[in-house]
Amino acid sequence: MLNRRKFINYTGLGFVGIILNGTDPQLYAANMKGKIMTVKGMIGSAKLGFTLTHEHILVDFSGAEDYDPSQWNDDEVIRVVTPYIEEIRNYGCNTLIDCTPEYIGRDPELLLKLSQLTGLNIITNTGLYGAADNKYIPEYAYSESAEQLSERWIREFEKGIEDTGIRPGFMKIGVAPESLSEFHKKLVTAAAITHLKTGLTITSHTGPAIPAFEELEILKENGVHPEAFIWIHAQNEKDDQIRIQAARMGAWVSLDGLDEYNVDQYCSWLKQFRDNDLLQKVLISHDAGWYTPGEENGGEFRSYTTVFERLIPRLKEKGFANKEINRIFVNNPIAAFSIKIRKL
């Protein structure tokens, strides 16, 4: 593992330099007008900076029936998590997108406290997670229509989550890794309706391509452009060309399982996107963290540093320019998460 000071020297610019000197001026100017919703409120997209697009602060796997936020103490979570956030702040990370949905540990007030303490932009979500055999789905979701579910998500965006006043900056849904069930089709439809009312980007825990393309078809039927959709865990699809096809359609392809053992594979995937002139449609993150309630000291927390300590140095060794690295970690998140209604 590289020492941070040596790493900054190794890159030649450090991350501040990458952001300031490696930016594509046209892309930067185009995205300046966008808005991003963080837990502290709306910011201009230019303030997003270097972004990790799929991470977790806290995750509770007990399921919707047994879900109880009183299981954790915010002060204890902050004690454990803050050093990991400060670590990526020292590397120049500006924003962390927390992809923990409701009924799995979404805690907007905890995220706000961490953001205020560390200065890191943190973004939370609305939506419902239907993966894992619907373990995290509340009873009301089965009987309500897609329109009724969307009303809940729209209300969170317009009024804030519960009584916190904290608003989500994107949607997070989840589907099974096979052909979509009728219930999961309803979740996607609800997300489409919500997008057309709010401009919130739809991220979906998906994995293989079959459900991903079914989701894209439902969005199309509802008049939503693929640019509004992030295919989460696309690294789980074995056919590289299908990922390229989704990107050509306009969808965001999220390769979000980076760890110290698969860095070369991620470099190879990024090269494929670059070779196909589609580097502007890929998102990279770790899916790391997280504090687990009920486990001693929150369990085994996986840090968010592989991007900085291993992936970017390897990309530079393989000839990726600062401008291309900036595109992946600054411009692409801005374009993906700016609040904008994207119609066909």
Secondary structure, DSSP 8 states (H G I E B T S, - for coil): ---HHHHHHHHSSHHHHHHHHS--HHHHHHHTT-EEEETTEEEEGGG--SEEEEE-SB---S-GGG--GGGS-HHHHHHHHHHHHHHHHHTT--EEEE---TTTT--HHHHHHHHHHH--EEE-EES-B-HHHHTT--THHHHS-HHHHHHHHHHHHHH-STTS----SEEEEE--SSS--HHHHHHHHHHHHHHHHH---EEEE--SHHHHHHHHHHHHHTTB-GGGEEEETGGG-S-HHHHHHHHHHT-EEEE----TTSHHHHHHHHHHHHHTT-GGGEEE----B-B-TTSGGGS--B-S-HIIIIIHHHHHHTT--HHHHHIIIIIHHHHHHS----B-
